Every structure is written in structure tokens, then in C-alpha cells.
Amino acid sequence: MEGRIMEECQVGEDYRMIDDIARNIFGRVMWSHKIQEKQCDIVNRKFMIINVVNIFCSALTSAGIVATIFHKPLWLKIVSAIVSFASTLCVLLIKNLNYSDRIVQHKKAAIEYLAIKDKLLLFLFDVHFRRMDVNTLSVRLEKIIDSVDDINARAPITTDSAVKKASKALKIVKDDDITNEEINAGLPPALRRI
């Protein structure tokens, strides 16, 4: 009897260790997902600002060229040339910094991390209810870790600014917290919780 109790204690400890590892990975994946989302927002914002500046500069350049037809002041030509240069610079920035591609890469990485996050939630559910033996869970967790490693290897580089924004989103704004009211709003009445 004593041997059986010891064996059950060891099995319980094995499940706790797998749970601890999976929770740690879940936390890192949750952070990676949010950081990629915030980096996507940062790149998208820069892209939009440069586009607006480019449109504004193009309009001013066109107006300057038209104005130089009717007026001959040198300052108007100089201002038109400077604004035209700024417009060209915006186009070069957009082309060389590949904003569109970077936005897609960050968004794709965020979606991939989100998929792993969902798999880890189901994994933690299975560990909690001990729906599988420890060896099966270990093999499954190794596959999840391999998937995370693969995403990490391909994920685009992020900035400290994205990390700070992710921290605020997760800790202060609580971006990942979903209330029962919000869940209920998307469910039919029969599946809602009060």
C-alpha cells in the first residue's frame, strides 16, 4: 500500500512538472504573440505617416510647379525643389524599408503564435484532467516546443518599443482578458453563461 501511495505521488509530481513547463511556454508564446502584434502596429503606423507625408509633398510639389508657371520668385522654386526631394525621399523609404512586407511578416508571426497559444490551452486542459499518460503528454509537448522553435526562427525582429507596448497591453489594458459578457455576445442564448 505504501508503495502505491509513493507511486501516485510521483505520478502527481510528473503531471505538475509537465504543467509547469507548459505554463512557462504558454507565457512566452503569449508575450511573443502580443509583441508581434504591437510591432505590426508600429510598422503600420510609420507606413501610414510616410504615405500621408508623401501625398502632402506631392500635392505641394504640383502646386509649386503650377505656381512657378505664373510667378517667377526664386524662393518658390527652392521650396518646390525641397518638397519634391522630400516626396522622393518618402517613396525611397517606402520601397527600401519594405513596410508592406514587414507588416505581413509580423501579422503572420502573431497569427502563428496565437495558434500555438490555443494548442497550449488545450494541452493544459489535458494535463489538468490527466486525460493522457505522462509519456504521451511529453511527446505532445515536445512537438509543440518544436513548432514554437520553428516560429521563433522565422519571426521578424521586434523593437523595445513593441515590447513596452505589449507589456502595457497585457498588464495594464489586459488585452487578452475576455469577459463573460463579451463571450456571451458572440454565442447563441443556449450557450451563454450568466
C-alpha positions as CSV (number, residue, x, y, z in Angstrom):
1,M,0.0,0.0,0.0
2,E,2.8,2.4,0.9
3,G,4.5,1.7,-2.5
4,R,1.3,2.5,-4.3
5,I,0.9,5.8,-2.5
6,M,4.5,6.7,-3.3
7,E,3.9,5.8,-7.0
8,E,0.8,8.0,-7.1
9,C,2.8,10.9,-5.5
10,Q,5.4,10.5,-8.2
11,V,2.8,10.5,-11.0
12,G,1.2,13.6,-9.5
13,E,4.7,15.3,-9.4
14,D,5.2,14.3,-13.1
15,Y,2.0,16.0,-14.1
16,R,2.9,19.1,-12.1
17,M,6.3,19.3,-13.8
18,I,4.7,19.0,-17.3
19,D,2.1,21.6,-16.3
20,D,4.9,24.0,-15.1
21,I,6.8,23.6,-18.3
22,A,3.7,24.1,-20.5
23,R,2.6,27.1,-18.5
24,N,6.1,28.7,-18.9
25,I,5.9,28.1,-22.7
26,F,2.4,29.4,-22.8
27,G,3.6,32.6,-21.1
28,R,6.4,33.1,-23.6
29,V,4.2,32.4,-26.5
30,M,1.5,34.8,-25.2
31,W,4.2,37.5,-24.9
32,S,5.7,36.7,-28.4
33,H,2.2,36.9,-29.9
34,K,1.5,40.3,-28.3
35,I,4.9,41.7,-29.2
36,Q,4.5,40.7,-32.9
37,E,1.0,42.4,-32.9
38,K,2.4,45.6,-31.4
39,Q,5.4,45.6,-33.8
40,C,2.9,45.2,-36.7
41,D,1.0,48.2,-35.3
42,I,4.3,50.3,-35.1
43,V,5.4,49.5,-38.6
44,N,1.9,50.1,-40.0
45,R,1.7,53.5,-38.2
46,K,5.1,54.5,-39.7
47,F,4.0,53.3,-43.1
48,M,0.8,55.4,-42.9
49,I,2.6,58.5,-41.7
50,I,5.2,58.3,-44.6
51,N,2.3,57.8,-47.1
52,V,0.4,60.8,-45.8
53,V,3.6,62.9,-45.9
54,N,4.3,61.7,-49.4
55,I,0.8,62.6,-50.6
56,F,1.1,66.0,-48.9
57,C,4.5,66.6,-50.5
58,S,3.3,65.5,-53.9
59,A,0.4,67.9,-53.7
60,L,2.6,70.8,-52.7
61,T,5.1,70.0,-55.4
62,S,2.3,70.0,-58.0
63,A,1.0,73.3,-56.7
64,G,4.6,74.7,-56.6
65,I,5.2,73.7,-60.2
66,V,1.9,75.3,-61.3
67,A,2.6,78.4,-59.3
68,T,6.1,78.8,-60.9
69,I,4.4,79.0,-64.3
70,F,2.6,82.2,-63.3
71,H,5.1,83.5,-60.8
72,K,8.9,83.6,-61.0
73,P,10.2,84.1,-57.5
74,L,13.3,82.1,-56.7
75,W,12.1,81.1,-53.2
76,L,9.1,79.3,-54.8
77,K,11.3,77.2,-57.0
78,I,13.6,76.4,-54.0
79,V,10.6,75.4,-51.8
80,S,9.2,73.3,-54.6
81,A,12.5,71.5,-55.1
82,I,12.8,70.8,-51.4
83,V,9.3,69.5,-51.1
84,S,9.9,67.4,-54.3
85,F,13.0,66.0,-52.7
86,A,11.0,65.1,-49.5
87,S,8.4,63.4,-51.6
88,T,11.2,61.4,-53.4
89,L,12.7,60.5,-50.0
90,C,9.3,59.2,-48.8
91,V,9.0,57.0,-51.9
92,L,12.5,55.6,-51.3
93,L,11.8,54.9,-47.7
94,I,8.6,53.0,-48.5
95,K,10.4,51.0,-51.2
96,N,13.7,50.3,-49.3
97,L,12.2,49.6,-45.9
98,N,9.6,47.2,-47.3
99,Y,6.9,48.3,-44.9
100,S,4.2,46.3,-46.6
101,D,6.2,43.1,-46.4
102,R,7.2,43.8,-42.8
103,I,3.6,44.3,-41.8
104,V,2.6,41.0,-43.4
105,Q,5.5,39.2,-41.7
106,H,4.7,40.5,-38.2
107,K,1.0,39.7,-38.7
108,K,1.8,36.2,-39.9
109,A,4.0,35.6,-36.9
110,A,1.4,36.9,-34.5
111,I,-1.2,34.5,-36.0
112,E,1.2,31.6,-35.8
113,Y,1.9,32.3,-32.1
114,L,-1.9,32.6,-31.5
115,A,-2.4,29.1,-33.0
116,I,0.3,27.7,-30.7
117,K,-1.3,29.5,-27.7
118,D,-4.6,27.8,-28.4
119,K,-2.8,24.4,-28.7
120,L,-1.2,25.0,-25.3
121,L,-4.5,25.9,-23.7
122,L,-5.9,22.5,-24.9
123,F,-2.7,20.8,-23.7
124,L,-3.0,22.4,-20.2
125,F,-6.6,21.2,-20.1
126,D,-5.5,17.7,-20.9
127,V,-2.8,17.9,-18.2
128,H,-5.2,19.3,-15.6
129,F,-7.7,16.5,-16.1
130,R,-4.9,13.9,-16.7
131,R,-6.6,12.8,-19.9
132,M,-3.4,11.2,-21.1
133,D,-0.4,9.5,-19.6
134,V,2.7,11.5,-18.8
135,N,4.8,9.9,-21.7
136,T,2.1,10.8,-24.3
137,L,1.9,14.3,-22.9
138,S,5.7,14.7,-23.0
139,V,5.8,13.7,-26.7
140,R,2.9,16.1,-27.5
141,L,4.7,18.9,-25.6
142,E,7.9,18.3,-27.5
143,K,6.0,18.7,-30.8
144,I,4.5,22.0,-29.6
145,I,8.0,23.2,-28.5
146,D,9.4,22.3,-31.9
147,S,6.6,24.3,-33.5
148,V,7.4,27.3,-31.2
149,D,11.1,27.0,-32.1
150,D,10.2,27.0,-35.8
151,I,8.1,30.1,-35.5
152,N,10.9,31.8,-33.4
153,A,13.4,31.0,-36.1
154,R,11.2,32.7,-38.8
155,A,9.7,35.5,-36.8
156,P,10.8,39.0,-37.8
157,I,12.8,41.1,-35.3
158,T,11.0,43.3,-33.0
159,T,11.9,46.5,-31.1
160,D,12.0,47.5,-27.5
161,S,9.1,49.8,-28.2
162,A,6.9,46.8,-29.2
163,V,7.9,45.0,-26.0
164,K,6.9,48.1,-23.9
165,K,3.6,48.3,-25.8
166,A,3.0,44.6,-25.3
167,S,3.7,44.9,-21.6
168,K,1.2,47.7,-21.3
169,A,-1.4,45.8,-23.3
170,L,-1.0,42.6,-21.2
171,K,-0.5,44.0,-17.8
172,I,-2.5,47.3,-17.7
173,V,-5.0,47.2,-20.5
174,K,-5.5,43.4,-20.1
175,D,-5.8,42.9,-23.9
176,D,-6.0,39.1,-23.5
177,D,-8.8,39.2,-20.8
178,I,-12.2,38.4,-22.2
179,T,-15.2,38.9,-20.0
180,N,-18.3,36.6,-19.9
181,E,-20.3,39.5,-21.4
182,E,-18.0,39.7,-24.4
183,I,-18.1,35.9,-24.9
184,N,-21.9,35.8,-24.5
185,A,-22.3,38.5,-27.1
186,G,-21.0,36.1,-29.7
187,L,-22.8,33.0,-28.6
188,P,-26.4,31.8,-29.1
189,P,-28.6,32.1,-26.0
190,A,-28.4,28.4,-25.2
191,L,-24.6,28.5,-24.9
192,R,-24.4,31.7,-22.8
193,R,-23.3,31.9,-19.1
194,I,-24.9,34.2,-16.7
